[in-house]
Amino acid sequence: MDELEWDELSTVGTLADFAACLRRLVRDAEGHAGRAIGRAGLAKRIGVSLSSLYAYLNGTTLISDGALANLVLELKVNERDARRARQVRNNLAEPHPGVVTVPQALPLDIASFTGRLGHLAELDRLLGATRKNATVVISAVCGIGGIGKTALAVHWAHRRRARFPGGCLYLDLQGFHPETPLPPAGALAALLRRLGVPGNSIPYGLDERIQLYQTLLAGKRTMIVLDNAYSTEQVRPLLPPGTSECFVVITSRDRLTGLVTTHGAHPLPVDVLSEDEARALLEARIGTRRMAEDPDAVATVLAACGGLPLALNIVASRVQIKIDMSLTELAAELRDKMTRLSVLDDKDPAASLPAVLSWSLRALSGEQIGVFGMLGIAPGPDISVAAASSLIGMPIVDTRRALDALEELSLLRRNPGGRYRMHGLVRIYARELATRKLTDAQRKEALRRVIDFYLHTAYAGDRLLDPSAALIKLAPPAPRTTHPEFFEGPQEALQWFESEYSCLAASQKIALTEHWNDHTWQLAWAMETFQEMHGHFEDRISAWQAGLAGAHCTTNPVAHIRAHWRIGDAYRWERPVPDALVHLSHALRLAEEAGDTVDQAHIYRTLGQLRADRGEYRQAVTYAIRSARLYRDTGMSVLKAVALNHAGWALANLDHLSLARALCRASLNLLGGNPDRAREASTLHSLGYISHHIGDYAEAVSFYQKAVDIRNDLGYRYLQAGSLDELGHTHMALDQLDRACAIWTQALKIYRELQRDDRAEQVQQQLGTLGLRKGST
């Protein structure tokens, strides 16, 4: 035979010879069994990875003592050969006499490593602490799979390895890996071998291994990189003694909070790369020329990868391997969320984003995996605990516990406001998981619960923001599983809308897609006060276009009237007047046919505003007065006051200032003591305008300032800016130029924050004119 016999191996054999004999043992076992032995199954049964088994059989790595024992047992090797195999293996593991082993093995550094300057600086700062305190310093680098934790740890270790005379220890703990995580005893055996301990000298018991490990590191300054840890329990036995000056870097998808609490580890969360860092990484991999071929495609690729280094590296490898593939083709595949993950897949699990993400799920219970999948279908970019509770159909306490478990594994990130967000690619993976795990009925039921939550909570909030608004009737939410929120006052409601606005808009799109018609138009209704407050007029149009489509699919006449009325009012702000007039006229006709005098009053009021917008003030007065009479007849005093204010505004623009003032003062009297301060502010604004044109500038300043203050208190920022604009004109009339400048500057800031460029430009021109008047540049 070509292979050396066991007796020869014990004296002159090499690692390659030993591997050949191991292969022969496998072949002999296959001969006895009469069939081939699958290598993947064999690796699993002896407790090692498939790649490790191949390394043992190919002679690139010496098999561990425990793995050899499992192997000979699994192959049913006779006792004589098994004993000789162990002897040869231990002889090969013996270090050369007189050599003190200083471990220096680290994985290769990544040539294209980019960014992470803040993280590298923090690790350097912690490194200084080991010198200052002469004690162990532990850094726990955590983040989702593919975020670049290992790359960061290895890159930093290569940069600072010269500072560790005790050498560098590196071990992959296989915590989130296709194979079983490395147990502490096995990890200690591997670390001890790296420290030069012969295999036959490694103690059998865990405590004895810990003691020997800590003895060897006592007084040493060694860098220890423990990569891909599964849990605190896996890592704790591998920590060096307090008598050393070791520096330990641990990477994990788990946040290792136990290690932070009990051992003072310094958490170092790793987030996605910035856009500049992601661009630099891609350029380092594929070159400047390929980047310059199609800048739009590059932008699409960067957006699709979301700053995730693994995704960027997978994309770069596709471009490098497939020379004929253009970035434009790749961008087209990545643009579609339905195909994005398939582009980032690979037969090599380590280079496949779906595979890497799937490994995190092994640390979750079945219930937690279900929660993860449902979060993938949730409307909007993020979610609160209350909304998640309704989506999942679990009590708040249990929901928070499940979300915390996902956050511990970096599958979710909790924002400072207490909202949870997924990386875009993780969310796509979660959505695909939900598609596989949930039936269509279960998916719809979950969405119905969360959209019920958003609708009922938004409607309650809208009632606080605009207590005099018309009422609508909602169907009750799903019992026991949907828990709408309630607010103590308008400020709390406003804050909720600011947090949930994107989720509300997304909920309406889902309701439209699922043909939940009442939800579609009622969500448009519940959002519009907030949209008006913040100047989201285009959004309001879009919401009511969807709302109108939903209303038309119902048999509810009120839904038809209200939808045409509100989309007409929305068009009044942003679109040509004919669009608004068509819908308002149709709404009025429907209300008259239904004998609905309340809705007729609402529509006449809006028609009056539309006529005033067009400068048709006589018709505006007619409609406003007709609206006021209908409100009077139905006992709606607050809305009667609103209509009188509109009539006064139109009369003021016709220069009937005395009558305009009388109507607006009557409006203000009707509003006295009413909690609807937003309507009060509108009337005060009208009175400010009237006083200004009468020439009573001091009174105008007083009225405008009161309107500004109320709108500021309530959060009506767009209307606040409008009152500030008019107040600035009054100060100009008083020749108070500095005051006018300050007020217009404030209005300009609000318009810019609201992205109302048209209004901002107008105020900017006014400031320019004021500057010329002051003689400034």
C-alpha positions in Angstrom: 0.0 0.0 0.0 1.1 3.6 -0.6 0.0 4.8 2.8 2.3 4.3 5.7 1.3 1.8 8.4 0.4 3.1 11.9 3.8 1.9 13.3 5.7 3.9 10.7 3.5 6.9 11.3 4.5 7.0 15.0 8.1 7.8 14.1 8.4 9.4 10.6 4.9 10.2 9.6 3.6 13.7 8.7 0.2 15.3 9.0 -0.5 14.4 5.4 0.4 10.8 6.0 -1.9 10.7 9.1 -4.7 12.2 7.0 -4.2 9.4 4.4 -4.6 6.8 7.1 -7.8 8.5 8.3 -9.2 8.3 4.7 -8.3 4.6 4.7 -10.3 4.1 7.9 -13.3 5.8 6.2 -12.9 3.5 3.1 -12.6 0.4 5.3 -15.8 1.4 7.1 -17.6 1.9 3.8 -16.4 -1.5 2.6 -17.8 -3.2 5.7 -21.1 -1.3 5.4 -21.4 -2.0 1.7 -22.3 1.6 0.9 -20.8 5.1 0.8 -20.7 7.2 4.0 -22.0 10.7 3.4 -19.4 13.2 4.6 -22.0 15.8 5.7 -23.8 13.2 7.9 -20.5 11.9 9.2 -19.4 15.4 10.2 -22.6 16.0 12.0 -22.5 12.7 13.9 -18.9 13.3 15.2 -19.8 16.9 16.2 -17.7 18.9 13.7 -18.5 21.1 10.6 -18.3 19.6 7.2 -15.4 22.0 6.3 -13.5 20.8 9.4 -14.0 17.1 8.4 -12.6 17.8 5.0 -9.7 19.7 6.5 -8.9 16.6 8.7 -9.1 14.2 5.8 -7.1 16.4 3.5 -4.3 16.9 6.0 -4.6 20.7 6.3 -5.7 20.6 10.0 -4.9 18.1 12.7 -8.0 16.5 14.1 -8.9 17.2 17.7 -8.6 14.5 20.3 -12.4 14.5 20.9 -13.3 14.5 17.2 -10.9 11.6 16.6 -12.5 9.6 19.5 -15.9 10.2 17.9 -14.7 9.3 14.5 -13.2 5.9 15.4 -16.3 5.1 17.4 -18.6 6.1 14.5 -16.5 4.1 12.0 -16.4 1.1 14.3 -12.5 1.0 14.1 -11.0 -1.9 16.1 -9.4 -1.1 19.4 -5.8 -1.7 18.3 -6.0 0.7 15.3 -8.0 3.2 17.4 -5.3 3.3 20.1 -2.5 3.7 17.5 -4.4 6.5 15.8 -4.7 8.4 19.1 -1.0 7.9 19.8 0.0 9.2 16.3 -2.3 12.1 16.6 -0.9 13.1 20.0 2.7 12.7 18.7 1.9 15.1 15.9 0.4 17.5 18.4 3.6 17.6 20.5 5.4 20.9 20.2 9.1 20.9 19.3 11.3 20.7 22.4 12.4 24.1 23.8 9.9 26.2 21.8 7.6 28.5 23.7 4.4 28.9 21.7 3.2 32.5 21.3 0.1 32.3 19.3 0.0 34.7 16.3 -2.8 33.2 14.1 -5.4 35.7 12.9 -7.6 35.4 9.8 -6.6 37.4 6.8 -7.4 41.1 7.0 -9.8 42.4 4.3 -8.0 44.5 1.7 -11.2 46.4 1.0 -12.0 47.2 4.6 -13.7 50.6 4.7 -14.9 53.1 7.3 -15.7 52.2 10.9 -13.3 55.0 12.1 -15.4 55.6 15.2 -15.4 51.9 16.1 -11.7 51.6 15.6 -11.1 54.7 17.7 -13.2 53.3 20.5 -11.3 50.0 20.5 -8.1 52.0 20.6 -9.4 53.9 23.6 -10.3 50.7 25.4 -6.9 49.3 24.6 -5.4 52.2 26.4 -7.4 51.2 29.5 -5.6 47.9 29.8 -2.3 49.8 30.3 -3.8 52.3 32.7 -5.7 49.7 34.8 -3.5 46.6 34.3 -6.6 44.5 34.0 -8.7 42.7 31.4 -10.8 44.8 29.1 -13.6 43.2 27.1 -15.4 44.7 24.1 -18.6 43.1 22.9 -19.0 43.9 19.2 -22.7 43.2 18.3 -24.9 43.6 15.2 -27.0 41.7 12.7 -25.5 39.0 10.5 -23.5 40.5 7.6 -22.9 43.8 9.3 -19.2 43.3 9.3 -18.4 42.5 13.0 -15.7 39.9 12.2 -14.1 42.2 9.6 -14.0 45.0 12.1 -12.5 42.9 14.9 -9.9 41.2 12.6 -8.9 44.5 11.0 -8.3 46.2 14.3 -6.5 43.1 15.7 -4.0 43.2 12.8 -3.5 46.9 13.3 -2.7 46.5 17.0 -1.1 43.0 17.3 2.4 44.4 17.9 1.2 45.7 21.2 0.6 42.2 22.6 3.9 40.4 23.5 1.7 37.4 24.6 0.5 37.0 21.1 -3.0 36.8 19.5 -5.6 34.1 20.0 -8.4 33.8 17.6 -11.3 31.3 17.7 -14.5 31.1 15.7 -17.1 29.9 18.3 -19.6 29.0 15.5 -22.4 30.6 17.5 -24.5 31.5 14.4 -23.4 28.9 11.9 -24.9 25.9 10.0 -23.2 23.6 12.6 -23.7 23.4 16.4 -22.1 26.2 18.4 -18.8 25.2 19.9 -19.3 24.2 23.5 -17.0 25.9 26.1 -15.1 22.7 26.7 -14.3 22.3 23.0 -13.5 26.0 22.7 -11.0 25.7 25.6 -9.4 22.7 24.1 -8.8 24.6 20.9 -7.5 27.7 22.7 -5.1 25.5 24.8 -3.7 23.9 21.7 -3.1 27.3 20.2 -1.2 28.1 23.4 1.0 25.0 22.8 -0.5 22.5 25.1 -0.2 19.0 23.5 -3.5 17.2 22.9 -2.6 14.4 25.4 -2.0 17.1 28.1 -5.3 18.8 27.8 -7.4 18.0 30.9 -10.7 16.2 30.4 -12.9 18.2 32.7 -14.2 21.7 32.0 -13.1 23.2 35.3 -9.6 21.8 34.8 -9.4 23.2 31.3 -10.4 26.6 32.6 -7.8 26.5 35.4 -5.0 25.6 32.9 -6.1 28.2 30.4 -6.1 30.9 33.1 -2.8 29.8 34.4 -1.1 30.1 31.0 -2.5 33.6 30.5 -1.8 34.9 34.0 0.5 37.9 33.8 0.4 37.9 30.0 -0.7 40.6 27.6 -2.5 38.6 25.0 -5.1 39.7 22.5 -8.1 37.3 22.4 -10.6 37.5 19.6 -13.7 35.3 20.2 -15.7 35.5 17.0 -19.3 34.7 16.4 -20.3 34.0 20.0 -23.7 32.5 20.7 -24.3 33.6 24.3 -22.8 34.9 27.5 -22.8 31.3 28.8 -20.6 30.1 25.9 -18.1 33.0 26.4 -17.8 33.3 30.1 -15.5 30.2 30.7 -13.1 31.6 27.9 -12.3 34.9 29.7 -8.8 35.3 30.9 -7.9 35.8 34.5 -8.0 39.2 36.2 -4.3 39.0 36.8 -3.5 39.4 33.1 -3.5 42.5 30.8 -5.4 40.7 28.1 -7.7 42.5 25.7 -10.8 40.5 24.6 -12.8 41.3 21.5 -16.0 39.3 21.2 -18.3 39.5 18.2 -21.9 38.2 18.3 -25.3 38.8 17.0 -26.5 38.6 20.6 -25.9 41.8 22.6 -24.4 39.7 25.4 -26.0 41.9 28.0 -25.1 39.3 30.7 -21.4 39.9 29.9 -21.9 43.6 30.1 -23.7 43.3 33.5 -21.4 40.8 35.2 -18.0 41.4 33.6 -18.2 45.1 32.7 -17.9 44.4 29.0 -18.0 47.5 26.8 -20.8 47.1 24.2 -19.9 48.2 20.8 -22.9 48.0 18.5 -22.1 48.0 14.8 -24.6 49.6 12.4 -24.7 49.9 8.6 -22.1 51.8 6.7 -22.8 55.4 5.8 -23.5 56.1 2.2 -20.0 57.4 1.6 -18.5 54.4 3.3 -20.7 52.0 1.3 -19.7 53.8 -1.9 -16.0 53.5 -1.0 -16.3 49.8 -0.2 -18.0 49.1 -3.6 -15.4 51.2 -5.4 -12.6 49.4 -3.7 -14.0 46.1 -4.9 -15.0 46.8 -8.5 -12.9 49.8 -9.4 -13.5 53.4 -10.3 -14.1 52.7 -14.0 -17.1 50.3 -13.3 -18.5 52.8 -10.8 -18.4 55.6 -13.4 -20.2 53.6 -16.1 -23.7 54.2 -14.7 -24.0 56.5 -11.6 -27.8 55.9 -11.4 -27.2 52.1 -11.2 -24.6 52.7 -8.5 -27.2 54.7 -6.5 -29.7 51.9 -6.9 -27.3 49.3 -5.8 -26.3 51.3 -2.7 -29.9 52.0 -1.8 -30.8 48.3 -2.2 -27.9 47.1 0.0 -28.7 49.6 2.7 -25.1 49.9 3.8 -24.9 46.2 4.8 -21.3 45.1 4.0 -22.2 41.5 3.2 -24.7 42.6 0.7 -22.2 45.1 -0.9 -19.5 42.4 -1.1 -22.0 39.9 -2.7 -22.9 42.5 -5.3 -19.2 43.3 -5.9 -18.3 39.6 -6.3 -21.1 39.2 -8.9 -19.7 42.1 -10.9 -16.1 40.8 -10.6 -17.0 37.2 -11.5 -19.4 38.0 -14.3 -17.3 40.4 -16.4 -20.1 40.8 -19.0 -22.7 41.8 -16.3 -23.2 45.5 -16.1 -24.1 47.4 -13.0 -27.3 48.5 -14.8 -28.5 44.8 -15.1 -27.7 44.2 -11.5 -29.4 47.3 -10.4 -32.6 46.3 -12.2 -32.7 43.0 -10.3 -32.0 44.7 -7.0 -34.6 47.4 -7.5 -37.5 44.9 -7.2 -38.0 43.8 -3.6 -39.5 40.6 -4.8 -36.2 39.5 -6.4 -33.7 41.3 -4.2 -32.8 38.5 -1.9 -32.4 36.0 -4.7 -29.7 38.3 -6.2 -28.0 38.2 -2.8 -28.2 34.4 -2.5 -25.4 32.0 -3.2 -24.7 28.2 -3.0 -21.9 29.0 -0.5 -23.9 29.7 2.7 -21.3 32.1 4.0 -21.7 34.2 0.9 -25.5 34.1 0.9 -27.4 36.8 2.7 -30.6 34.7 3.2 -28.5 31.8 4.7 -26.6 34.2 7.0 -29.9 35.7 8.2 -31.5 32.3 8.7 -28.8 31.3 11.2 -30.1 34.0 13.6 -33.4 32.2 13.8 -31.9 29.2 15.4 -31.6 31.1 18.7 -35.4 31.9 18.6 -38.4 30.0 19.9 -41.2 29.1 17.4 -43.3 31.9 18.8 -40.5 34.4 18.4 -39.9 33.3 14.8 -43.6 33.9 14.2 -43.4 37.4 15.6 -40.3 38.1 13.4 -42.2 37.1 10.3 -45.3 39.2 11.2 -43.1 42.2 11.7 -42.0 41.8 8.1 -45.6 42.5 6.9 -46.3 45.4 9.2 -47.3 48.7 7.6 -44.7 51.5 7.7 -41.0 51.7 8.3 -41.1 51.0 12.1 -43.5 50.0 14.8 -44.5 50.7 18.4 -45.0 48.1 21.0 -48.8 48.9 21.0 -49.1 48.5 17.3 -47.0 45.3 17.3 -49.3 43.9 20.1 -52.3 44.3 17.8 -50.5 43.0 14.7 -49.3 39.8 16.6 -52.5 39.4 18.6 -50.6 39.2 21.9 -50.8 41.1 25.2 -48.5 44.1 25.5 -46.2 42.4 28.1 -45.7 39.3 25.9 -45.2 41.4 22.8 -42.5 43.5 24.5 -40.7 40.3 25.7 -40.7 39.0 22.1 -39.5 42.3 20.7 -36.7 42.4 23.2 -35.6 38.9 22.2 -35.4 40.0 18.6 -33.5 43.1 19.6 -31.0 41.0 21.6 -30.2 39.1 18.4 -29.9 42.4 16.5 -32.8 41.5 14.2 -34.5 44.6 15.5 -33.2 48.0 16.5 -35.0 50.0 19.2 -35.0 53.7 18.5 -34.7 56.2 21.4 -38.5 56.9 21.1 -39.2 53.2 21.9 -40.1 52.3 18.3 -38.6 49.2 16.6 -37.1 49.1 13.1 -35.6 46.4 10.9 -32.9 46.8 8.3 -34.6 46.8 4.9 -33.0 43.5 3.8 -33.9 41.8 7.1 -37.4 43.0 6.6 -37.6 41.5 3.2 -36.3 38.2 4.6 -38.9 38.4 7.4 -41.7 39.1 4.9 -40.7 36.1 2.8 -40.6 34.0 6.0 -44.2 35.2 6.8 -45.2 34.2 3.3 -43.9 30.7 3.8 -45.1 30.2 7.4 -48.5 32.0 7.4 -51.6 31.2 5.5 -53.3 33.9 3.5 -56.1 34.1 6.1 -53.6 34.4 9.0 -51.7 37.2 7.2 -54.9 39.1 6.5 -56.1 38.7 10.0 -52.9 40.1 11.4 -53.0 43.1 9.0 -56.7 43.7 9.8 -55.9 43.8 13.5 -53.1 46.4 13.1 -55.0 48.5 10.7 -57.9 48.5 13.1 -55.4 49.7 15.7 -54.2 52.5 13.5 -57.7 53.6 12.4 -59.3 53.7 15.9 -56.2 55.4 17.5 -55.9 58.0 14.7 -59.6 58.8 14.9 -59.4 59.3 18.7 -56.4 61.5 18.2 -58.1 63.5 15.4 -61.1 64.2 17.7 -58.6 65.9 20.1 -56.9 67.9 17.4 -60.2 69.1 15.9 -63.0 68.5 18.5 -65.5 70.4 16.3 -65.0 68.3 13.2 -67.8 66.2 11.7 -68.2 62.8 13.2 -68.0 59.4 11.4 -69.0 56.0 12.7 -66.3 53.3 12.9 -66.9 49.6 13.1 -65.6 48.2 16.4 -62.0 46.8 16.4 -61.3 43.1 16.7 -62.1 42.2 20.4 -59.4 41.2 22.8 -56.6 41.3 20.2 -56.7 44.9 19.1 -55.8 47.6 21.7 -56.2 51.2 20.4 -54.4 53.9 22.3 -56.0 56.8 24.0 -54.6 60.2 24.7 -54.7 62.6 27.6 -54.8 65.7 25.4 -54.1 67.1 22.0 -50.3 67.4 22.5 -50.0 63.7 23.2 -52.2 63.0 20.2 -50.0 65.2 18.0 -46.9 63.5 19.1 -48.5 60.1 18.2 -49.3 61.3 14.7 -45.8 62.6 14.2 -44.4 59.1 15.1 -47.0 57.1 13.3 -47.7 59.2 10.2 -45.8 57.0 7.8 -47.4 53.9 9.2 -50.9 55.4 8.8 -50.2 56.2 5.2 -48.9 52.6 4.6 -51.9 51.2 6.4 -54.2 53.0 4.0 -52.4 51.6 1.0 -52.8 48.1 2.4 -56.5 48.7 3.1 -57.0 49.8 -0.5 -55.1 46.8 -1.8 -57.1 44.4 0.4 -60.4 46.1 -0.5 -61.2 47.0 3.1 -63.1 50.0 1.8 -64.4 51.6 5.0 -60.9 51.5 6.4 -59.6 53.2 3.3 -61.8 56.3 3.4 -61.9 56.5 7.2 -58.1 56.5 7.5 -58.0 59.4 5.0 -60.5 61.2 7.3 -58.5 60.5 10.5 -55.3 61.8 9.0 -56.3 65.0 7.4 -56.3 67.4 10.5 -52.6 66.4 11.1 -51.9 66.8 7.4 -53.4 70.3 7.4 -51.4 71.2 10.5 -48.1 70.3 8.9 -48.9 71.4 5.3 -48.9 67.9 3.9 -51.4 68.9 1.2 -50.2 66.6 -1.6 -50.3 63.7 0.9 -53.9 64.7 1.7 -54.8 64.6 -2.0 -53.3 61.1 -2.3 -55.0 59.9 0.8 -58.4 61.1 -0.4 -57.9 59.7 -3.9 -57.5 56.3 -2.3 -60.4 57.2 0.1 -62.7 58.1 -2.7 -61.9 54.8 -4.4 -62.7 52.9 -1.2 -65.9 54.9 -0.6 -67.2 54.2 -4.1 -67.0 50.5 -3.3 -69.3 50.8 -0.3 -73.1 51.2 -0.2 -72.9 53.9 2.5 -74.2 57.2 1.1 -72.5 59.1 3.9 -69.1 57.7 2.8 -69.8 58.9 -0.8 -70.8 62.4 0.4 -67.9 62.8 2.8 -65.3 61.4 0.4 -66.3 63.9 -2.4 -66.5 66.7 0.0 -63.0 66.1 1.5 -61.2 65.4 -1.7 -62.8 68.6 -3.1 -61.4 70.5 -0.1 -58.0 68.8 -0.6 -57.9 69.9 -4.2 -58.8 73.4 -3.1 -55.3 73.8 -1.6 -53.1 72.4 -4.3 -54.9 71.7 -7.6 -56.8 73.7 -10.3 -60.2 74.9 -9.0 -62.2 72.8 -11.5 -61.0 69.6 -9.9 -62.2 70.9 -6.5 -65.5 72.2 -7.9 -66.5 69.0 -9.6 -66.2 67.0 -6.4 -67.8 69.6 -4.1 -70.7 70.0 -6.5 -71.2 66.2 -6.6 -71.0 66.0 -2.8 -73.6 68.8 -2.5 -76.0 67.0 -4.9 -75.7 63.8 -3.0 -76.3 65.5 0.3 -79.4 67.3 -1.0 -80.7 64.0 -2.4 -80.2 62.4 1.0 -81.7 65.4 2.8 -78.5 65.7 4.9 -78.5 69.3 6.0 -75.4 68.9 8.2 -73.2 67.8 5.3 -74.8 70.5 3.1 -73.6 73.0 5.7 -70.1 71.5 5.6 -70.0 71.6 1.8 -71.4 75.2 1.5 -68.7 76.3 3.9 -66.0 74.7 1.8 -67.5 76.1 -1.4 -67.3 79.6 0.2 -63.6 79.0 0.9 -63.1 77.9 -2.7 -64.7 81.0 -4.0 -62.6 83.2 -1.7 -59.5 81.4 -2.9 -60.5 82.4 -6.5 -61.1 86.0 -5.4 -64.8 85.6 -5.9 -65.6 87.1 -2.6 -69.3 88.0 -3.2 -70.1 84.3 -3.9 -67.9 83.4 -1.0 -70.0 85.5 1.4 -73.2 83.9 0.0 -72.0 80.4 0.6 -70.6 81.2 4.0 -73.8 82.8 5.2 -75.9 79.9 3.9 -73.6 77.5 5.8 -73.9 79.6 9.0 -77.7 79.4 8.8 -77.7 75.6 8.3 -75.3 75.2 11.3 -77.6 77.4 13.4 -80.6 75.3 12.5 -78.8 72.2 13.5 -77.5 73.6 16.7 -73.8 73.5 15.7 -72.7 76.8 17.3 -68.9 76.2 16.9 -69.2 75.5 13.2 -71.6 78.4 12.8 -68.8 80.6 14.2 -66.4 79.1 11.7 -68.8 80.0 8.8 -69.2 83.6 10.2 -65.5 83.9 10.3 -65.3 82.9 6.6 -68.0 85.4 5.7 -66.1 88.1 7.6 -62.9 87.2 5.8 -64.6 87.5 2.4 -66.2 90.8 3.3 -62.9 92.2 4.5 -61.4 91.4 1.0 -64.4 93.4 -0.4 -63.4 96.3 1.8 -66.6 96.0 3.9 -64.3 96.2 6.9 -66.9 97.3 9.6 -69.3 94.5 8.7 -66.4 92.0 8.4 -65.2 93.0 11.9 -68.7 92.6 13.3 -69.1 89.1 11.9 -65.6 88.0 13.1 -66.3 89.4 16.6 -69.6 87.5 16.6 -67.6 84.4 15.6 -65.1 85.0 18.4 -68.0 85.4 21.0 -69.5 82.1 19.9 -66.2 80.4 20.4 -65.7 81.9 23.8 -65.1 79.1 26.4 -65.1 76.4 23.7 -62.1 74.1 23.8 -61.6 74.4 20.0 -58.8 76.8 20.1 -57.8 76.1 16.5 -61.0 77.8 15.3 -60.4 80.6 17.6 -56.9 81.2 16.1 -58.4 81.3 12.6 -60.9 84.1 13.7 -58.1 86.0 15.5 -56.1 85.8 12.2 -59.0 87.3 10.3 -59.4 90.1 12.9 -55.7 90.8 12.6 -56.1 91.2 8.8 -59.2 93.5 9.3 -57.5 95.7 11.9 -54.4 96.0 9.7 -56.5 97.2 6.7 -58.5 99.6 8.9 -55.1 101.0 10.0 -55.2 99.9 13.6 -51.8 98.3 13.5 -51.4 97.9 17.2 -54.7 95.9 17.4 -53.6 93.9 14.3 -50.3 93.0 16.0 -52.3 91.8 19.1 -54.7 89.6 17.1 -51.9 88.1 14.9 -49.7 87.4 17.9 -52.5 85.6 19.7 -53.2 83.5 16.6 -49.4 82.7 16.3 -49.3 81.7 20.0 -52.3 79.4 19.8 -51.2 77.8 16.6 -47.7 77.3 18.0 -49.2 75.7 21.2 -51.4 73.3 19.1 -48.8 72.4 16.5 -50.5 74.0 13.5 -47.1 74.9 12.1 -48.2 75.7 8.5 -50.9 78.1 9.7 -48.6 79.5 12.3 -46.2 80.4 9.5 -49.1 82.1 7.7 -49.9 84.2 10.7 -46.3 85.1 11.2 -46.1 86.2 7.5 -49.0 88.6 8.0 -47.7 89.8 11.3 -44.4 90.7 9.6 -46.4 92.9 7.1 -48.0 94.7 10.0 -44.6 95.4 11.6 -43.4 96.7 8.3 -46.4 99.1 8.2 -45.3 100.3 11.7 -41.8 100.7 10.3 -40.5 98.2 12.8 -38.1 96.6 10.3 -35.9 94.6 12.6 -39.0 93.0 14.2 -40.5 92.3 10.7 -37.2 90.7 9.7 -37.1 88.4 12.8 -40.7 87.3 12.3 -40.3 86.6 8.6 -37.1 84.7 9.3 -39.1 82.5 11.7 -41.8 82.0 9.1 -39.2 81.1 6.5 -37.7 78.5 8.8 -41.0 76.8 9.3 -41.8 76.8 5.6 -38.5 75.2 4.8 -38.9 72.6 7.5 -42.3 71.7 6.1 -40.7 71.7 2.6 -43.1 74.3 1.4 -40.7 75.8 -1.1 -43.3 78.0 -2.8 -44.1 79.8 0.5 -40.5 79.9 1.5 -39.5 81.6 -1.8 -42.2 84.2 -1.3 -41.1 85.1 2.2 -37.4 85.0 1.1 -38.3 87.7 -1.5 -40.0 89.8 1.2 -36.8 89.6 3.3 -34.9 90.7 0.3 -37.1 93.7 -0.2 -36.8 94.5 3.5 -33.0 94.3 3.2 -33.0 96.8 0.4 -35.3 99.1 2.4 -32.9 98.9 5.4 -30.0 99.6 3.1 -28.3 96.3 3.9 -26.7 93.9 1.4 
